[in-house]
Amino acid sequence: MMKIFKIVGLFILFVGIGLGMGKFLDKKTGWLSPLGTKIVNQEKPKEKNIGYLAQYNFENLKKRELQSSEIKIIEENKVLDETRKSLIKAYDKEGVKKENNFTSYVITFESNGKKISGMMNLPMTPMSNKMPAIIMIRGYAEGEGYFVGSGSWKAADELARNGFVTVSLDFLGYGLSDGESKDILEARFEKPVSVLDLITAVKKLDYVDKTKIGIWSHSNGGQIAISVLEITGENYPTVLWAPMTNPFPQSILETMDDSEGGKIVKQKIVDFEEDYDSKLYSIDNFYGWINSPILIHQGTVDVWCKVEWQQNLKNKLTKLGKEVRLDVRQGNDHNLKQSWDEVIKMDIEFFREKFGM
């Protein structure tokens, strides 16, 4: 009987303590819960940034081991022969003498085990001379009518005429390249990786001075170029033509309409941000990592990219002590065709200055 009284007494004491504290012990969690409130099983917050796309965030790419790829020359690039001849004749009629004093080749290299094609222009100079090289990064391109070197060939040719080896990559899914990822975001994130591996391959060429590597880019290629500068932290003098500097994911969302395809892309971004921190994939969070001089060209009647974006970029980089120059062209479109010759001349002078030529 005494044992029963002791047990009952202990129970009353325990309840009394619980009442005094206004809490009961929750058997599932082991925590005291407020008296009279319903216990709710709260799941742990979902852990972010651990999925397969985490390999592409800038912090992880900075730690990525560069791939040891080699550039393979497939054949001479004959696709543009007639176009190049016509261009020379057009300049000649204007009293401007130019010549195609370079050889253009179709090339391939590998990135993450996938083949990527491109165009390489080699100036006709003794191969014993180490030459500076410019990586050419095009912007958006339609698949229909695409040819190796599309989107950057004209600028690549002009730079080659002036003594620069130029290497234009097609990216996965274009030219002779292997297919791109079926995941639309991975297909986007793969592009900076392709450029990183191309730079590694270019540095291996016997006739290239690996201390003189530059980057030329256009449109969305500009965002890729900035990504590469941030991830590497290297001194790659860089030219940006009408660059897409609107940060990710705004750079995608603001170009999508309400069509079925646009809705799919927008939902993809929503799903992505549930699993990943988009700030880790956006150039505007890593400007401090840049150690390259930058020249930006932007037209005032460009319907795709805004002068305001480039002014904001310049201001932010300047505050961080970075070397940046903004060239605003009145009445110029997205391709700067109204001032094309003047702009490419500026680029040649910029690269020569930065390479001490």
C-alpha positions as CSV (number, residue, x, y, z in Angstrom):
1,M,0.0,0.0,0.0
2,M,2.8,2.4,0.9
3,K,4.4,1.8,-2.5
4,I,1.1,2.8,-4.2
5,F,0.9,6.0,-2.1
6,K,4.5,6.8,-3.1
7,I,3.8,6.3,-6.8
8,V,0.6,8.4,-6.6
9,G,2.5,11.1,-4.7
10,L,5.3,11.2,-7.3
11,F,2.7,11.5,-10.1
12,I,1.0,14.4,-8.3
13,L,4.3,16.1,-7.7
14,F,5.3,15.8,-11.3
15,V,1.9,17.2,-12.5
16,G,2.2,20.0,-10.0
17,I,5.6,21.0,-11.4
18,G,4.1,20.9,-14.9
19,L,1.2,23.0,-13.9
20,G,3.5,25.4,-12.1
21,M,5.6,25.8,-15.2
22,G,2.5,25.9,-17.4
23,K,3.9,23.2,-19.6
24,F,3.6,19.5,-20.3
25,L,6.2,17.2,-21.7
26,D,5.7,16.2,-25.3
27,K,6.4,12.4,-25.6
28,K,7.5,12.6,-29.2
29,T,9.9,15.6,-29.0
30,G,10.9,15.4,-25.4
31,W,10.3,19.2,-25.1
32,L,7.9,20.9,-22.7
33,S,5.0,22.5,-24.5
34,P,2.8,25.4,-23.3
35,L,-0.2,24.1,-21.3
36,G,-3.4,23.8,-23.3
37,T,-1.7,24.2,-26.7
38,K,-1.8,21.7,-29.4
39,I,1.5,20.0,-30.1
40,V,2.5,20.4,-33.8
41,N,5.2,18.3,-35.3
42,Q,7.6,20.7,-37.0
43,E,9.8,19.3,-39.7
44,K,13.4,20.5,-40.0
45,P,13.9,23.2,-42.6
46,K,14.8,21.7,-46.0
47,E,18.5,21.8,-46.5
48,K,19.5,23.8,-49.6
49,N,22.4,23.7,-52.0
50,I,23.1,20.0,-51.9
51,G,21.5,18.9,-55.2
52,Y,23.4,18.1,-58.5
53,L,23.3,21.8,-59.6
54,A,25.3,22.8,-56.5
55,Q,28.5,21.9,-58.5
56,Y,27.8,25.0,-60.6
57,N,27.6,27.7,-57.9
58,F,30.5,30.1,-58.0
59,E,32.0,29.1,-54.7
60,N,32.2,25.4,-55.8
61,L,33.4,26.3,-59.3
62,K,36.2,28.4,-57.8
63,K,37.4,25.2,-56.1
64,R,36.9,23.0,-59.2
65,E,40.0,21.4,-60.7
66,L,40.5,22.7,-64.2
67,Q,40.1,20.0,-66.9
68,S,43.2,19.0,-68.9
69,S,41.8,19.3,-72.4
70,E,43.6,19.6,-75.7
71,I,42.5,21.5,-78.8
72,K,42.2,19.4,-81.9
73,I,42.2,21.0,-85.4
74,I,39.6,19.2,-87.5
75,E,39.8,21.0,-90.8
76,E,40.1,24.4,-92.4
77,N,36.9,26.5,-91.9
78,K,35.7,27.1,-95.4
79,V,32.1,28.1,-94.6
80,L,32.9,31.8,-94.4
81,D,35.3,32.0,-97.4
82,E,32.9,33.8,-99.7
83,T,31.6,36.1,-96.9
84,R,35.2,37.1,-96.0
85,K,36.0,37.8,-99.7
86,S,32.9,40.0,-100.0
87,L,33.8,41.9,-96.8
88,I,37.3,42.6,-98.1
89,K,35.9,44.0,-101.4
90,A,33.3,46.2,-99.5
91,Y,36.1,47.7,-97.4
92,D,38.2,48.2,-100.5
93,K,35.5,50.2,-102.2
94,E,35.5,52.5,-99.2
95,G,39.3,52.9,-99.5
96,V,40.1,50.7,-96.6
97,K,42.7,48.0,-97.2
98,K,42.3,44.8,-95.4
99,E,43.5,41.2,-96.0
100,N,42.6,37.8,-94.7
101,N,46.1,37.3,-93.3
102,F,45.1,34.4,-91.1
103,T,44.0,30.8,-91.5
104,S,40.6,29.8,-90.0
105,Y,40.1,26.2,-88.6
106,V,37.3,24.2,-87.1
107,I,38.4,22.8,-83.8
108,T,37.1,20.7,-80.9
109,F,38.1,20.4,-77.2
110,E,36.5,18.6,-74.2
111,S,34.8,20.0,-71.1
112,N,33.4,17.7,-68.4
113,G,33.9,14.8,-70.8
114,K,31.8,16.4,-73.6
115,K,33.1,17.5,-77.0
116,I,32.6,21.2,-77.9
117,S,33.4,22.6,-81.3
118,G,34.6,26.1,-82.3
119,M,36.6,28.2,-84.7
120,M,40.3,29.2,-84.3
121,N,41.9,31.9,-86.4
122,L,45.7,31.7,-86.6
123,P,47.6,34.8,-87.9
124,M,50.1,34.1,-90.6
125,T,53.2,34.7,-88.6
126,P,56.0,32.4,-87.6
127,M,54.7,29.8,-85.2
128,S,57.9,30.2,-83.2
129,N,56.6,33.6,-82.0
130,K,54.4,33.3,-78.9
131,M,51.1,35.2,-79.7
132,P,48.4,36.6,-77.5
133,A,45.0,34.8,-77.6
134,I,41.5,36.1,-77.3
135,I,38.6,33.8,-76.2
136,M,35.5,34.8,-78.1
137,I,32.2,34.3,-76.3
138,R,29.1,34.8,-78.4
139,G,25.6,35.7,-77.1
140,Y,22.3,33.9,-77.7
141,A,22.0,32.1,-81.0
142,E,19.2,30.2,-82.8
143,G,19.9,26.6,-83.7
144,E,18.6,27.0,-87.3
145,G,21.2,28.3,-89.7
146,Y,24.0,28.1,-87.1
147,F,27.5,27.5,-88.3
148,V,30.8,27.0,-86.5
149,G,32.0,30.4,-85.3
150,S,28.5,32.1,-85.4
151,G,28.0,35.2,-83.4
152,S,31.6,36.2,-83.0
153,W,33.3,35.5,-86.4
154,K,33.6,39.1,-87.6
155,A,35.2,40.4,-84.5
156,A,37.4,37.2,-84.4
157,D,38.6,37.9,-87.9
158,E,39.5,41.5,-87.3
159,L,41.4,40.6,-84.1
160,A,43.3,37.8,-86.0
161,R,44.2,40.3,-88.8
162,N,45.9,42.3,-86.0
163,G,48.1,39.5,-84.7
164,F,45.8,37.8,-82.1
165,V,45.0,34.1,-82.0
166,T,41.2,34.0,-81.7
167,V,39.2,31.0,-80.4
168,S,35.4,31.1,-80.6
169,L,33.5,28.3,-79.0
170,D,30.1,27.0,-80.1
171,F,28.9,25.7,-76.7
172,L,27.2,22.4,-76.2
173,G,24.2,21.8,-78.5
174,Y,25.7,23.9,-81.4
175,G,28.0,23.2,-84.3
176,L,29.8,19.9,-84.0
177,S,29.4,19.9,-80.2
178,D,27.8,17.2,-78.1
179,G,24.2,17.9,-76.9
180,E,23.6,20.2,-74.0
181,S,21.8,19.2,-70.8
182,K,18.1,18.7,-71.0
183,D,17.8,20.7,-67.8
184,I,17.5,24.3,-69.0
185,L,19.3,25.6,-66.0
186,E,22.1,23.2,-66.1
187,A,22.5,24.0,-69.8
188,R,23.0,27.6,-68.7
189,F,25.4,26.8,-65.9
190,E,27.5,24.6,-68.1
191,K,28.6,27.6,-70.3
192,P,31.1,29.2,-67.9
193,V,32.5,25.8,-67.3
194,S,33.0,25.3,-71.0
195,V,34.9,28.6,-71.2
196,L,37.1,27.7,-68.1
197,D,38.1,24.5,-69.8
198,L,38.7,26.2,-73.1
199,I,41.1,28.7,-71.5
200,T,43.0,25.7,-70.0
201,A,43.2,24.2,-73.5
202,V,44.4,27.4,-75.2
203,K,47.2,27.9,-72.7
204,K,48.6,24.5,-73.8
205,L,49.1,25.7,-77.4
206,D,52.8,26.0,-78.2
207,Y,52.3,29.2,-80.2
208,V,50.2,31.0,-77.5
209,D,51.7,33.2,-74.8
210,K,49.7,31.9,-71.8
211,T,50.4,35.1,-69.9
212,K,48.5,37.1,-72.6
213,I,45.0,35.7,-72.6
214,G,42.0,38.0,-73.2
215,I,38.3,37.7,-73.5
216,W,35.9,39.3,-76.0
217,S,32.1,38.8,-75.5
218,H,28.7,39.9,-76.7
219,S,25.3,40.0,-75.0
220,N,24.7,37.0,-72.8
221,G,28.3,36.0,-73.5
222,G,29.1,39.1,-71.3
223,Q,27.5,37.5,-68.3
224,I,29.5,34.3,-69.0
225,A,32.7,36.4,-69.3
226,I,32.1,38.1,-66.0
227,S,31.4,34.8,-64.3
228,V,34.7,33.5,-65.6
229,L,36.6,36.5,-64.3
230,E,35.1,36.0,-60.9
231,I,35.6,32.3,-60.7
232,T,39.2,32.4,-61.8
233,G,40.3,35.7,-60.3
234,E,42.8,35.9,-63.1
235,N,44.0,38.9,-65.1
236,Y,42.2,38.4,-68.4
237,P,41.7,41.8,-70.1
238,T,38.1,41.6,-71.1
239,V,35.8,43.4,-73.6
240,L,32.0,43.3,-73.2
241,W,29.8,44.3,-76.1
242,A,26.2,45.1,-74.9
243,P,26.6,42.6,-72.0
244,M,23.7,41.0,-70.2
245,T,24.6,42.4,-66.7
246,N,21.1,42.1,-65.3
247,P,21.7,39.6,-62.5
248,F,20.5,36.0,-62.4
249,P,17.6,35.0,-62.2
250,Q,16.2,38.4,-63.3
251,S,18.1,38.1,-66.5
252,I,16.0,35.1,-67.4
253,L,12.6,36.1,-65.8
254,E,12.5,39.6,-67.4
255,T,13.0,38.2,-70.9
256,M,10.1,35.6,-70.5
257,D,6.6,36.3,-71.7
258,D,3.4,34.6,-70.6
259,S,3.5,32.0,-73.4
260,E,3.5,28.3,-72.4
261,G,7.2,28.2,-72.8
262,G,7.7,31.3,-70.7
263,K,5.6,29.9,-67.9
264,I,7.6,26.7,-67.9
265,V,10.8,28.6,-67.5
266,K,9.4,30.8,-64.7
267,Q,8.2,27.7,-62.8
268,K,11.7,26.2,-63.3
269,I,13.2,29.2,-61.5
270,V,10.6,28.9,-58.7
271,D,11.5,25.2,-58.2
272,F,15.2,26.0,-58.4
273,E,15.0,28.6,-55.7
274,E,13.3,26.1,-53.3
275,D,16.4,23.9,-53.5
276,Y,19.2,26.4,-54.1
277,D,20.3,29.9,-53.1
278,S,20.3,31.8,-56.4
279,K,22.7,34.4,-55.0
280,L,25.5,31.8,-55.3
281,Y,24.9,31.7,-59.1
282,S,24.7,35.4,-59.8
283,I,27.5,37.7,-60.9
284,D,26.5,40.7,-58.8
285,N,27.5,38.9,-55.6
286,F,31.1,38.2,-56.6
287,Y,32.4,41.5,-58.2
288,G,35.1,41.6,-55.5
289,W,36.7,38.5,-57.0
290,I,37.5,40.3,-60.3
291,N,41.1,41.2,-61.0
292,S,40.9,42.0,-64.8
293,P,40.6,45.3,-66.6
294,I,37.3,45.6,-68.4
295,L,36.1,47.7,-71.3
296,I,32.3,47.9,-71.8
297,H,30.5,49.1,-75.0
298,Q,26.8,49.8,-74.9
299,G,24.4,51.3,-77.5
300,T,21.6,53.7,-76.4
301,V,19.0,52.1,-78.7
302,D,19.7,48.6,-77.7
303,V,16.3,46.8,-77.0
304,W,17.9,43.9,-75.1
305,C,20.4,45.5,-72.7
306,K,20.3,48.8,-71.0
307,V,22.8,51.6,-70.5
308,E,21.6,51.8,-66.9
309,W,22.8,48.3,-66.3
310,Q,26.3,49.1,-67.5
311,Q,26.4,52.3,-65.5
312,N,25.5,50.4,-62.4
313,L,28.1,47.8,-63.1
314,K,30.8,50.4,-63.7
315,N,29.9,52.2,-60.5
316,K,30.0,49.0,-58.4
317,L,33.3,47.9,-59.8
318,T,34.8,51.4,-59.4
319,K,33.9,51.4,-55.8
320,L,35.7,48.1,-55.4
321,G,38.8,49.6,-56.9
322,K,38.5,47.6,-60.2
323,E,39.7,49.0,-63.5
324,V,36.6,49.5,-65.8
325,R,35.7,51.8,-68.7
326,L,32.3,52.3,-70.1
327,D,31.9,53.4,-73.8
328,V,28.3,54.5,-74.5
329,R,27.4,54.8,-78.2
330,Q,24.6,57.1,-79.1
331,G,22.1,55.6,-81.6
332,N,23.8,52.2,-81.6
333,D,21.8,48.9,-81.5
334,H,22.6,45.6,-79.7
335,N,25.3,44.7,-82.2
336,L,26.8,48.2,-82.3
337,K,26.7,48.0,-86.1
338,Q,26.4,51.8,-86.4
339,S,29.9,52.2,-84.9
340,W,31.3,48.7,-85.5
341,D,34.7,49.7,-87.0
342,E,35.4,52.3,-84.3
343,V,34.4,49.9,-81.5
344,I,36.6,47.0,-82.7
345,K,39.5,49.4,-83.2
346,M,39.1,50.4,-79.5
347,D,39.2,46.8,-78.6
348,I,42.4,46.1,-80.5
349,E,44.1,49.1,-78.8
350,F,42.8,48.0,-75.4
351,F,44.3,44.5,-75.8
352,R,47.6,45.8,-77.2
353,E,47.9,48.2,-74.2
354,K,47.1,45.5,-71.6
355,F,49.5,43.0,-73.2
356,G,52.3,45.6,-73.7
357,M,52.3,45.2,-77.4
